[in-house]
Amino acid sequence: MAVHLRLTRMGRHKRPFYRVVAVDSRSRRDGKYLEIVGTHDPLPEPAVTNLKSDRVLDWLQKGAQPSVTVRTLLRRSGILKTFEESKKKPNA
């Protein structure tokens, strides 16, 4: 089972709100998910993103692949940099 980190849409018409979720890659955009790892609200200036960094790092270490948009959110929050640095450290 391939796991992806991607956005699922919530909110009402023309008022989007997104959850960042870990999902099986075969499921639909708003279908069943494994875990909610954060939220993203694009409407305020600047956009508000809340992520559970420990859970996101855990999924990334297990091999989850972020979507392009989620990768951008992770880069902006600094989580992706933390993950890249943890990969470079030799495990003792």
C-alpha positions as CSV (number, residue, x, y, z in Angstrom):
1,M,0.0,0.0,0.0
2,A,1.5,3.3,-1.1
3,V,0.8,6.2,1.3
4,H,0.6,9.8,0.1
5,L,0.3,13.0,2.0
6,R,-2.3,15.2,0.3
7,L,-5.1,17.7,0.7
8,T,-8.7,16.9,1.1
9,R,-11.2,19.7,0.6
10,M,-13.6,20.8,3.3
11,G,-15.6,24.0,3.7
12,R,-18.5,25.4,1.7
13,H,-19.0,26.8,-1.8
14,K,-16.2,29.3,-2.6
15,R,-14.9,29.1,0.9
16,P,-12.3,26.3,0.7
17,F,-10.6,24.8,3.7
18,Y,-8.2,21.8,3.4
19,R,-7.1,19.0,5.7
20,V,-3.6,17.6,5.1
21,V,-4.2,13.8,5.4
22,A,-2.2,10.6,5.0
23,V,-4.1,8.4,2.5
24,D,-3.8,5.2,0.5
25,S,-2.8,6.4,-2.9
26,R,-5.7,4.6,-4.5
27,S,-8.4,6.4,-2.6
28,R,-10.4,9.4,-3.9
29,R,-9.5,13.0,-3.1
30,D,-12.2,13.3,-0.4
31,G,-12.4,9.6,0.4
32,K,-11.2,7.5,3.3
33,Y,-8.0,8.6,5.0
34,L,-5.6,7.0,7.5
35,E,-4.9,10.1,9.6
36,I,-5.3,13.9,9.7
37,V,-1.9,15.5,10.0
38,G,-2.8,19.1,9.6
39,T,-5.0,21.8,8.1
40,H,-4.5,24.6,5.5
41,D,-6.7,27.7,5.2
42,P,-5.8,29.6,2.0
43,L,-8.2,32.5,2.4
44,P,-6.6,34.8,5.0
45,E,-3.5,36.8,4.0
46,P,-1.1,35.2,4.5
47,A,-2.6,31.6,4.3
48,V,-2.7,29.7,7.6
49,T,-1.2,26.2,7.8
50,N,-1.2,24.1,11.0
51,L,0.7,20.8,10.8
52,K,1.5,18.2,13.4
53,S,5.2,18.1,12.6
54,D,5.9,14.9,14.6
55,R,3.2,13.0,12.7
56,V,4.2,14.4,9.3
57,L,7.9,13.4,10.0
58,D,6.7,9.9,11.1
59,W,4.8,9.4,7.8
60,L,7.7,10.7,5.7
61,Q,10.1,8.3,7.5
62,K,7.7,5.4,6.7
63,G,7.9,6.3,3.0
64,A,4.8,8.5,2.5
65,Q,5.1,10.7,-0.7
66,P,3.7,14.2,-0.4
67,S,1.8,15.8,-3.2
68,V,3.2,18.8,-5.0
69,T,1.1,21.2,-3.0
70,V,1.7,19.5,0.4
71,R,5.5,19.4,-0.4
72,T,5.3,23.2,-0.8
73,L,3.5,23.6,2.5
74,L,6.1,21.4,4.2
75,R,8.9,23.4,2.7
76,R,7.4,26.7,3.9
77,S,6.9,25.3,7.4
78,G,10.4,23.9,7.6
79,I,9.4,20.3,8.2
80,L,10.8,19.2,4.9
81,K,14.2,20.6,5.8
82,T,14.1,18.8,9.1
83,F,13.3,15.6,7.3
84,E,16.1,16.0,4.8
85,E,18.6,16.7,7.6
86,S,17.4,13.6,9.5
87,K,18.1,11.5,6.4
88,K,21.7,12.8,6.1
89,K,22.5,11.9,9.8
90,P,24.2,8.5,10.1
91,N,22.1,6.2,12.4
92,A,24.4,5.1,15.2
